[in-house]
Amino acid sequence: MGATANHPMADRSVREYTRGESRPTGAGCRPFNDQAIITTMSGEKCLMLYQECADLCGYCASACLREERSGELIRCIALSRACADVCTLTAGEVLRGSAFAGEWCAFCATVCDSCAEECSRYEMRHCQKCAAICRECAASCRLEADALALAS
């Protein structure tokens, strides 16, 4: 079962989050007004991507701690934990329609890029998976930050 299957929004429709209104906003996770409402399937995908990245980064950090050479993986562990936390916080800020959502998205992209770069240095499968999802999330975050900047 994928990491997104456990996401609280995975079994709900877009209409539930728009209170019956369907008002697409274009690409990204932007709500259609100041209320915290996801209005597009791409918005749901974006938020689930943040959650999947947070889940895989958390798993990577835990798995690195169990490695025999965990002392060599301190930066990987720290960046994976930081990335998990930032992805979770960013999803919350975007979902709430925060005035700082764009800045959170830009920061999230930076953290995801750093985590991807560090994790890609190691051959362990969990590190490689973490690096891949971080790259995907960073790209999504950059698009969202740009979209939010244009909307303001």
ABEGO torsion letter per residue (X at the ends): XBAAAABAAAABBAAAAAGGBBBBAEBEABBABABBBBABAAAAAAAAAAAAAAAAAAAAAAAAAABAAAAAAAAAAAAAAAAAAAAAAAAAAAAAGBAAAAAAAAAAAAAAAAAAAAAAABABAAAAAAAAAAAAAAAAAAAAAAAAAAAX
